[in-house]
Amino acid sequence: MKHSQHRATLGGKLSAVLVAAGSSVGLGNIWRFPYVAGDNGGGAFLVIYILCVLLLGLPLMVAEFSVGRATHRNAVGAYRALDRRWSFLGYNGVVAAFLILGFYFVVSGWTAEYMVHSLTGELARYSTAEEYKSIFDNFIRNPWRPVLYTSLFVLATHFVIALGVQKGIERSAKVLMPLLFVILIALSIHSLLMPHGGDGLRFFFRPDFSKVTPSTVLVALGQAFFSLSIGIGTMVTYASYFKPDTNLRHTALNVTILDTLVAVLAGVVIFPAVFSVGIAPESGPSLVFITLPSIFNGMPWSMVWSSVFFLLLVVAALTSTISLHEVITAYVHEEWHLSRRAAAWATTAATAVLAAAASLSLGVLGRWTVAGMNLFDSLDYLTANILLPAGGFFTCVFVGWRLDRRILRAQITNDGTLRFRIYGLFIFLLRYVCPAVLLLIFLDNLGVF
Ligand code: TRP
Protein backbone atom coordinates (compact mmCIF):
# COMPACT_ATOMS: atom_id res chain seq x y z
CA MET A 1 0.00 0.00 0.00
CA LYS A 2 1.30 3.46 -0.91
CA HIS A 3 2.11 5.91 1.86
CA SER A 4 0.47 9.25 1.23
CA GLN A 5 3.22 11.85 1.24
CA HIS A 6 1.33 14.81 2.68
CA ARG A 7 0.38 13.05 5.86
CA ALA A 8 2.17 13.76 9.14
CA THR A 9 4.21 11.04 10.79
CA LEU A 10 5.39 10.68 14.34
CA GLY A 11 9.05 11.14 15.21
CA GLY A 12 11.25 8.56 16.91
CA LYS A 13 10.53 5.12 18.30
CA LEU A 14 9.55 6.48 21.66
CA SER A 15 6.87 8.76 20.24
CA ALA A 16 4.71 5.94 18.92
CA VAL A 17 4.75 4.35 22.36
CA LEU A 18 4.11 7.66 24.12
CA VAL A 19 1.13 8.76 22.06
CA ALA A 20 -0.48 5.33 22.14
CA ALA A 21 0.16 5.02 25.88
CA GLY A 22 -1.22 8.53 26.34
CA SER A 23 -4.44 7.35 24.75
CA SER A 24 -4.63 4.16 26.80
CA VAL A 25 -3.75 5.64 30.15
CA GLY A 26 -6.71 7.66 31.33
CA LEU A 27 -9.66 7.83 33.67
CA GLY A 28 -10.11 4.16 32.80
CA ASN A 29 -6.93 3.29 34.71
CA ILE A 30 -7.03 5.69 37.60
CA TRP A 31 -10.71 6.17 38.27
CA ARG A 32 -12.41 3.10 36.79
CA PHE A 33 -9.89 0.30 37.36
CA PRO A 34 -9.59 0.69 41.16
CA TYR A 35 -13.31 0.84 41.76
CA VAL A 36 -14.05 -2.10 39.45
CA ALA A 37 -11.26 -4.10 41.10
CA GLY A 38 -12.63 -3.10 44.51
CA ASP A 39 -16.13 -4.18 43.51
CA ASN A 40 -14.89 -7.53 42.24
CA GLY A 41 -12.78 -8.76 45.11
CA GLY A 42 -9.34 -7.22 44.48
CA GLY A 43 -6.53 -9.76 43.95
CA ALA A 44 -8.43 -12.36 41.91
CA PHE A 45 -9.78 -9.65 39.64
CA LEU A 46 -6.25 -8.37 39.06
CA VAL A 47 -5.07 -11.82 37.91
CA ILE A 48 -7.97 -12.22 35.47
CA TYR A 49 -7.57 -8.66 34.23
CA ILE A 50 -3.90 -9.24 33.41
CA LEU A 51 -4.73 -12.47 31.56
CA CYS A 52 -7.33 -10.61 29.49
CA VAL A 53 -4.86 -7.85 28.68
CA LEU A 54 -2.17 -10.28 27.53
CA LEU A 55 -4.25 -12.87 25.69
CA LEU A 56 -6.89 -10.64 24.10
CA GLY A 57 -5.91 -6.99 24.40
CA LEU A 58 -2.39 -7.33 23.09
CA PRO A 59 -3.23 -9.21 19.86
CA LEU A 60 -6.09 -6.80 19.15
CA MET A 61 -3.82 -3.81 19.57
CA VAL A 62 -1.32 -5.30 17.10
CA ALA A 63 -4.24 -5.92 14.73
CA GLU A 64 -5.43 -2.31 14.94
CA PHE A 65 -1.90 -0.99 14.50
CA SER A 66 -1.52 -3.13 11.37
CA VAL A 67 -4.74 -1.86 9.82
CA GLY A 68 -3.77 1.77 10.54
CA ARG A 69 -0.24 1.62 9.21
CA ALA A 70 -1.11 -0.52 6.21
CA THR A 71 -3.49 2.15 4.98
CA HIS A 72 -2.29 5.48 6.46
CA ARG A 73 -5.87 6.61 6.74
CA ASN A 74 -8.48 7.54 9.31
CA ALA A 75 -10.57 4.70 10.78
CA VAL A 76 -13.27 4.78 8.09
CA GLY A 77 -10.83 5.27 5.21
CA ALA A 78 -8.60 2.48 6.53
CA TYR A 79 -11.25 -0.24 6.55
CA ARG A 80 -12.71 1.02 3.29
CA ALA A 81 -9.30 0.85 1.60
CA LEU A 82 -8.87 -2.77 2.67
CA ASP A 83 -12.41 -3.93 1.94
CA ARG A 84 -15.33 -1.63 1.10
CA ARG A 85 -17.84 -3.81 2.89
CA TRP A 86 -15.96 -3.39 6.17
CA SER A 87 -16.08 0.40 6.32
CA PHE A 88 -18.94 0.04 8.84
CA LEU A 89 -16.22 -0.89 11.33
CA GLY A 90 -14.67 2.55 10.85
CA TYR A 91 -18.03 4.27 11.25
CA ASN A 92 -18.64 2.28 14.41
CA GLY A 93 -15.36 3.73 15.68
CA VAL A 94 -16.11 7.34 14.76
CA VAL A 95 -19.59 7.17 16.29
CA ALA A 96 -18.31 5.41 19.40
CA ALA A 97 -15.50 7.97 19.84
CA PHE A 98 -18.07 10.76 19.64
CA LEU A 99 -20.38 9.11 22.18
CA ILE A 100 -17.54 8.20 24.56
CA LEU A 101 -16.39 11.82 24.46
CA GLY A 102 -19.93 12.84 25.42
CA PHE A 103 -19.52 11.43 28.93
CA TYR A 104 -15.71 11.26 29.16
CA PHE A 105 -15.49 15.04 28.76
CA VAL A 106 -17.96 15.43 31.63
CA VAL A 107 -15.93 13.26 34.03
CA SER A 108 -12.77 15.04 32.82
CA GLY A 109 -14.47 18.33 33.68
CA TRP A 110 -15.10 17.07 37.22
CA THR A 111 -11.41 16.25 37.59
CA ALA A 112 -10.55 19.78 36.44
CA GLU A 113 -12.99 21.27 38.95
CA TYR A 114 -11.54 19.13 41.75
CA MET A 115 -8.04 20.18 40.79
CA VAL A 116 -9.00 23.85 40.93
CA HIS A 117 -10.82 23.38 44.23
CA SER A 118 -7.79 21.59 45.63
CA LEU A 119 -5.54 24.46 44.62
CA THR A 120 -7.82 27.11 46.12
CA GLY A 121 -8.20 25.15 49.36
CA GLU A 122 -11.97 24.83 48.89
CA LEU A 123 -11.85 21.01 49.15
CA ALA A 124 -9.92 21.16 52.43
CA ARG A 125 -12.80 23.01 54.10
CA TYR A 126 -14.77 19.81 54.56
CA SER A 127 -13.76 16.73 56.46
CA THR A 128 -16.14 13.74 56.50
CA ALA A 129 -16.96 11.40 53.65
CA GLU A 130 -20.66 12.42 53.96
CA GLU A 131 -19.75 16.06 53.42
CA TYR A 132 -17.71 15.14 50.36
CA LYS A 133 -20.56 13.06 49.03
CA SER A 134 -23.01 15.92 49.33
CA ILE A 135 -20.67 18.48 47.73
CA PHE A 136 -20.03 16.04 44.89
CA ASP A 137 -23.75 15.42 44.37
CA ASN A 138 -24.49 19.13 44.46
CA PHE A 139 -21.67 19.86 42.08
CA ILE A 140 -22.62 17.38 39.36
CA ARG A 141 -26.24 18.57 39.49
CA ASN A 142 -25.37 22.26 39.25
CA PRO A 143 -26.51 23.66 35.87
CA TRP A 144 -23.45 25.86 35.30
CA ARG A 145 -20.23 24.80 36.92
CA PRO A 146 -19.77 21.30 35.48
CA VAL A 147 -20.71 22.60 32.03
CA LEU A 148 -18.16 25.36 32.39
CA TYR A 149 -15.36 22.98 33.40
CA THR A 150 -16.38 20.49 30.72
CA SER A 151 -16.22 23.26 28.11
CA LEU A 152 -12.79 24.33 29.32
CA PHE A 153 -11.65 20.74 29.00
CA VAL A 154 -13.08 20.48 25.48
CA LEU A 155 -11.20 23.64 24.51
CA ALA A 156 -7.94 22.37 26.01
CA THR A 157 -8.32 19.19 23.93
CA HIS A 158 -9.14 21.26 20.87
CA PHE A 159 -5.99 23.35 21.07
CA VAL A 160 -3.72 20.35 21.33
CA ILE A 161 -5.48 18.76 18.34
CA ALA A 162 -5.41 22.01 16.34
CA LEU A 163 -1.64 22.21 16.71
CA GLY A 164 -1.51 19.06 14.61
CA VAL A 165 -0.27 15.55 15.06
CA GLN A 166 3.36 16.27 15.52
CA LYS A 167 3.40 19.51 17.48
CA GLY A 168 0.22 18.91 19.46
CA ILE A 169 -0.17 15.25 20.17
CA GLU A 170 3.42 14.12 20.15
CA ARG A 171 4.86 16.95 22.21
CA SER A 172 2.16 16.92 24.82
CA ALA A 173 2.46 13.16 25.25
CA LYS A 174 6.22 13.53 25.70
CA VAL A 175 5.76 15.88 28.62
CA LEU A 176 2.55 14.55 30.10
CA MET A 177 3.27 10.82 30.23
CA PRO A 178 6.52 10.95 32.20
CA LEU A 179 4.98 13.53 34.54
CA LEU A 180 2.15 11.13 35.22
CA PHE A 181 4.54 8.39 36.25
CA VAL A 182 6.49 10.60 38.60
CA ILE A 183 3.31 11.76 40.34
CA LEU A 184 1.92 8.23 40.65
CA ILE A 185 5.11 6.82 42.11
CA ALA A 186 5.33 9.63 44.67
CA LEU A 187 1.70 9.10 45.69
CA SER A 188 2.05 5.34 45.94
CA ILE A 189 5.05 5.70 48.25
CA HIS A 190 3.00 8.03 50.40
CA SER A 191 0.07 5.59 50.48
CA LEU A 192 2.27 2.65 51.43
CA LEU A 193 3.51 4.54 54.48
CA MET A 194 -0.01 5.15 55.81
CA PRO A 195 -1.12 3.14 58.88
CA HIS A 196 -2.88 -0.13 57.88
CA GLY A 197 -1.70 0.41 54.33
CA GLY A 198 -0.63 -3.26 54.29
CA ASP A 199 -4.26 -4.39 54.52
CA GLY A 200 -4.99 -2.54 51.31
CA LEU A 201 -2.02 -4.14 49.59
CA ARG A 202 -3.11 -7.59 50.71
CA PHE A 203 -6.62 -6.94 49.38
CA PHE A 204 -5.23 -5.85 46.04
CA PHE A 205 -2.51 -8.46 45.56
CA ARG A 206 -3.72 -11.59 47.35
CA PRO A 207 -6.13 -13.41 45.03
CA ASP A 208 -9.24 -14.85 46.64
CA PHE A 209 -10.70 -16.96 43.86
CA SER A 210 -13.77 -17.80 45.92
CA LYS A 211 -15.04 -14.34 44.99
CA VAL A 212 -14.79 -15.00 41.25
CA THR A 213 -18.03 -15.42 39.32
CA PRO A 214 -18.51 -15.65 35.53
CA SER A 215 -19.40 -11.98 35.50
CA THR A 216 -16.04 -11.10 37.11
CA VAL A 217 -14.32 -12.43 34.01
CA LEU A 218 -16.55 -10.42 31.74
CA VAL A 219 -16.13 -7.23 33.76
CA ALA A 220 -12.36 -7.69 33.67
CA LEU A 221 -12.46 -8.10 29.90
CA GLY A 222 -14.54 -5.00 29.35
CA GLN A 223 -12.24 -3.03 31.61
CA ALA A 224 -9.18 -4.31 29.72
CA PHE A 225 -10.56 -3.15 26.37
CA PHE A 226 -11.68 0.23 27.64
CA SER A 227 -8.37 0.79 29.35
CA LEU A 228 -6.27 -0.17 26.34
CA SER A 229 -8.41 2.01 23.99
CA ILE A 230 -9.09 -0.82 21.59
CA GLY A 231 -12.10 -1.78 19.54
CA ILE A 232 -13.08 1.56 18.03
CA GLY A 233 -10.27 2.59 15.73
CA THR A 234 -8.27 4.82 18.07
CA MET A 235 -5.17 2.71 17.54
CA VAL A 236 -5.93 2.46 13.81
CA THR A 237 -5.89 6.25 13.62
CA TYR A 238 -2.73 6.65 15.69
CA ALA A 239 -0.88 3.90 13.81
CA SER A 240 -1.71 5.67 10.55
CA TYR A 241 0.90 8.24 11.63
CA PHE A 242 3.54 5.65 12.59
CA LYS A 243 6.71 5.38 10.54
CA PRO A 244 7.49 2.36 8.35
CA ASP A 245 10.23 1.27 10.76
CA THR A 246 8.11 1.41 13.91
CA ASN A 247 8.02 -2.06 15.42
CA LEU A 248 4.30 -2.66 15.93
CA ARG A 249 4.62 -5.63 18.27
CA HIS A 250 7.07 -3.88 20.55
CA THR A 251 4.99 -0.73 20.55
CA ALA A 252 1.87 -2.70 21.48
CA LEU A 253 3.77 -4.61 24.15
CA ASN A 254 5.21 -1.43 25.67
CA VAL A 255 1.87 0.35 25.64
CA THR A 256 0.19 -2.63 27.25
CA ILE A 257 2.84 -2.83 29.95
CA LEU A 258 2.68 0.92 30.66
CA ASP A 259 -1.12 0.91 30.76
CA THR A 260 -1.21 -2.04 33.13
CA LEU A 261 1.52 -0.54 35.29
CA VAL A 262 -0.47 2.67 35.68
CA ALA A 263 -3.62 0.74 36.62
CA VAL A 264 -1.67 -1.31 39.17
CA LEU A 265 0.03 1.81 40.54
CA ALA A 266 -3.37 3.48 40.86
CA GLY A 267 -4.46 0.46 42.90
CA VAL A 268 -1.34 0.80 45.07
CA VAL A 269 -2.20 4.48 45.63
CA ILE A 270 -5.86 3.91 46.37
CA PHE A 271 -6.29 0.63 48.30
CA PRO A 272 -3.82 1.26 51.14
CA ALA A 273 -5.39 4.70 51.58
CA VAL A 274 -8.91 3.27 51.49
CA PHE A 275 -8.04 0.68 54.17
CA SER A 276 -6.12 3.19 56.23
CA VAL A 277 -9.10 5.52 56.53
CA GLY A 278 -11.56 2.62 56.86
CA ILE A 279 -13.64 2.99 53.72
CA ALA A 280 -15.24 0.07 51.85
CA PRO A 281 -13.27 -0.80 48.70
CA GLU A 282 -16.64 -1.49 47.04
CA SER A 283 -17.59 2.20 47.14
CA GLY A 284 -18.11 2.26 43.37
CA PRO A 285 -17.59 5.01 40.79
CA SER A 286 -17.64 7.74 43.41
CA LEU A 287 -14.48 6.32 45.06
CA VAL A 288 -12.18 8.99 43.63
CA PHE A 289 -14.48 11.99 43.83
CA ILE A 290 -16.04 11.38 47.21
CA THR A 291 -13.62 9.28 49.20
CA LEU A 292 -10.19 10.51 48.21
CA PRO A 293 -10.69 14.17 49.16
CA SER A 294 -11.65 13.02 52.64
CA ILE A 295 -8.51 10.86 52.76
CA PHE A 296 -6.32 13.74 51.61
CA ASN A 297 -7.95 15.90 54.21
CA GLY A 298 -6.45 13.81 56.99
CA MET A 299 -2.95 14.14 55.55
CA PRO A 300 -0.30 16.74 56.20
CA TRP A 301 -0.11 19.23 53.30
CA SER A 302 -3.51 18.01 52.16
CA MET A 303 -3.82 20.77 49.59
CA VAL A 304 -0.61 19.71 47.92
CA TRP A 305 -1.56 16.03 47.78
CA SER A 306 -5.04 16.59 46.47
CA SER A 307 -3.86 19.15 43.91
CA VAL A 308 -1.21 16.73 42.69
CA PHE A 309 -3.65 13.84 42.53
CA PHE A 310 -6.29 15.71 40.58
CA LEU A 311 -3.66 17.19 38.31
CA LEU A 312 -2.73 13.59 37.58
CA LEU A 313 -6.31 12.76 36.65
CA VAL A 314 -6.57 15.83 34.43
CA VAL A 315 -3.34 14.90 32.64
CA ALA A 316 -4.42 11.29 32.15
CA ALA A 317 -7.85 12.31 30.91
CA LEU A 318 -6.47 14.89 28.49
CA THR A 319 -4.17 12.49 26.65
CA SER A 320 -7.17 10.16 26.24
CA THR A 321 -9.66 12.81 25.09
CA ILE A 322 -7.04 13.91 22.55
CA SER A 323 -6.98 10.41 21.04
CA LEU A 324 -10.77 10.17 20.88
CA HIS A 325 -11.02 13.65 19.32
CA GLU A 326 -8.34 12.72 16.77
CA VAL A 327 -10.38 9.72 15.56
CA ILE A 328 -13.20 12.09 14.59
CA THR A 329 -11.01 14.97 13.40
CA ALA A 330 -8.97 12.70 11.10
CA TYR A 331 -12.19 11.24 9.69
CA VAL A 332 -13.82 14.64 9.05
CA HIS A 333 -10.58 16.08 7.64
CA GLU A 334 -9.89 13.24 5.23
CA GLU A 335 -13.34 12.02 4.27
CA TRP A 336 -15.24 15.28 4.16
CA HIS A 337 -12.24 17.14 2.66
CA LEU A 338 -12.30 19.94 5.20
CA SER A 339 -9.08 21.58 6.37
CA ARG A 340 -7.67 20.11 9.58
CA ARG A 341 -8.57 23.30 11.41
CA ALA A 342 -12.18 23.23 10.26
CA ALA A 343 -12.41 19.51 11.00
CA ALA A 344 -11.09 20.07 14.52
CA TRP A 345 -13.56 22.90 15.15
CA ALA A 346 -16.50 20.87 13.82
CA THR A 347 -15.54 17.99 16.13
CA THR A 348 -15.07 20.31 19.08
CA ALA A 349 -18.42 22.04 18.58
CA ALA A 350 -20.36 18.81 18.18
CA THR A 351 -18.73 17.06 21.15
CA ALA A 352 -19.12 20.17 23.33
CA VAL A 353 -22.88 20.22 22.69
CA LEU A 354 -23.20 16.49 23.45
CA ALA A 355 -21.05 16.77 26.59
CA ALA A 356 -23.00 19.79 27.86
CA ALA A 357 -26.26 17.89 27.38
CA ALA A 358 -24.79 14.84 29.14
CA SER A 359 -23.64 17.00 32.03
CA LEU A 360 -27.05 18.66 32.36
CA SER A 361 -28.73 15.25 32.21
CA LEU A 362 -27.41 14.63 35.73
CA GLY A 363 -29.37 17.63 36.97
CA VAL A 364 -31.88 19.89 35.25
CA LEU A 365 -32.35 17.64 32.19
CA GLY A 366 -32.61 14.47 34.27
CA ARG A 367 -36.16 13.84 33.14
CA TRP A 368 -35.10 13.26 29.54
CA THR A 369 -34.41 9.57 29.43
CA VAL A 370 -33.22 7.13 26.79
CA ALA A 371 -34.24 3.53 27.54
CA GLY A 372 -34.87 4.49 31.16
CA MET A 373 -31.44 6.08 31.66
CA ASN A 374 -30.39 9.70 31.64
CA LEU A 375 -28.23 10.76 28.71
CA PHE A 376 -24.95 10.48 30.65
CA ASP A 377 -25.62 6.88 31.72
CA SER A 378 -26.98 5.86 28.37
CA LEU A 379 -23.85 7.10 26.56
CA ASP A 380 -21.69 5.12 28.95
CA TYR A 381 -23.89 2.04 28.58
CA LEU A 382 -24.17 2.16 24.81
CA THR A 383 -20.43 2.58 24.22
CA ALA A 384 -18.94 0.31 26.89
CA ASN A 385 -21.51 -2.47 26.58
CA ILE A 386 -22.37 -2.44 22.90
CA LEU A 387 -20.15 -0.47 20.52
CA LEU A 388 -16.83 -1.35 22.15
CA PRO A 389 -17.26 -5.14 22.36
CA ALA A 390 -18.90 -5.18 18.92
CA GLY A 391 -15.98 -3.17 17.47
CA GLY A 392 -13.45 -5.51 19.12
CA PHE A 393 -15.28 -8.57 17.87
CA PHE A 394 -15.49 -7.41 14.26
CA THR A 395 -11.89 -6.19 14.35
CA CYS A 396 -10.64 -9.70 15.20
CA VAL A 397 -12.94 -11.26 12.65
CA PHE A 398 -11.76 -8.84 9.97
CA VAL A 399 -8.04 -9.08 10.71
CA GLY A 400 -8.11 -12.80 11.57
CA TRP A 401 -10.27 -14.01 8.69
CA ARG A 402 -10.69 -11.38 6.01
CA LEU A 403 -7.52 -9.29 5.79
CA ASP A 404 -4.96 -10.46 3.25
CA ARG A 405 -2.36 -12.41 5.27
CA ARG A 406 0.48 -10.80 3.29
CA ILE A 407 -0.57 -7.32 4.40
CA LEU A 408 -0.74 -8.41 8.02
CA ARG A 409 2.62 -10.17 7.86
CA ALA A 410 4.26 -7.22 6.10
CA GLN A 411 3.04 -4.86 8.81
CA ILE A 412 4.05 -7.02 11.72
CA THR A 413 7.46 -7.91 10.34
CA ASN A 414 8.11 -4.52 8.67
CA ASP A 415 8.25 -6.11 5.23
CA GLY A 416 10.13 -9.15 6.42
CA THR A 417 12.90 -7.32 8.24
CA LEU A 418 11.73 -8.42 11.70
CA ARG A 419 11.17 -11.96 12.88
CA PHE A 420 7.94 -12.94 14.59
CA ARG A 421 8.34 -16.32 16.24
CA ILE A 422 4.87 -16.53 17.78
CA TYR A 423 3.00 -15.57 14.61
CA GLY A 424 1.01 -18.85 14.76
CA LEU A 425 -0.10 -18.15 18.32
CA PHE A 426 -1.00 -14.58 17.38
CA ILE A 427 -3.22 -15.72 14.52
CA PHE A 428 -4.80 -18.41 16.69
CA LEU A 429 -5.71 -15.86 19.37
CA LEU A 430 -7.06 -13.43 16.81
CA ARG A 431 -9.10 -15.96 14.84
CA TYR A 432 -10.56 -18.11 17.60
CA VAL A 433 -9.92 -17.00 21.16
CA CYS A 434 -10.67 -13.27 20.88
CA PRO A 435 -13.91 -13.52 18.88
CA ALA A 436 -15.24 -16.35 21.07
CA VAL A 437 -14.57 -14.55 24.34
CA LEU A 438 -15.88 -11.26 22.99
CA LEU A 439 -19.06 -12.95 21.91
CA LEU A 440 -19.45 -14.11 25.51
CA ILE A 441 -19.16 -10.54 26.84
CA PHE A 442 -21.68 -9.40 24.33
CA LEU A 443 -24.19 -12.09 25.18
CA ASP A 444 -23.67 -11.42 28.87
CA ASN A 445 -24.41 -7.73 28.36
CA LEU A 446 -27.61 -8.65 26.57
CA GLY A 447 -28.55 -10.61 29.66
CA VAL A 448 -28.38 -14.07 28.10
CA PHE A 449 -26.59 -15.60 31.12
N1 TRP B 1 -8.38 4.19 27.38
C1 TRP B 1 -8.80 5.44 27.91
C2 TRP B 1 -8.90 5.32 29.42
O1 TRP B 1 -8.49 4.33 29.97
C3 TRP B 1 -10.09 5.94 27.32
C4 TRP B 1 -10.11 5.81 25.84
C5 TRP B 1 -9.41 6.55 24.94
C6 TRP B 1 -10.81 4.83 25.11
N2 TRP B 1 -9.63 6.10 23.67
C7 TRP B 1 -10.49 5.05 23.75
C8 TRP B 1 -11.67 3.80 25.49
C9 TRP B 1 -11.02 4.20 22.79
C10 TRP B 1 -12.19 2.96 24.51
C11 TRP B 1 -11.86 3.16 23.17
O2 TRP B 1 -9.37 6.19 30.08
Boltz pocket constraint, residues with backbone or C-beta under 6 A from the ligand:
constraints:
  - pocket:
      binder: B
      contacts: [[A, 23], [A, 24], [A, 25], [A, 26], [A, 27], [A, 28], [A, 29], [A, 100], [A, 225], [A, 226], [A, 227], [A, 228], [A, 229], [A, 230], [A, 231], [A, 232], [A, 234], [A, 316], [A, 320], [A, 321], [A, 323], [A, 324], [A, 388]]
      max_distance: 6.0
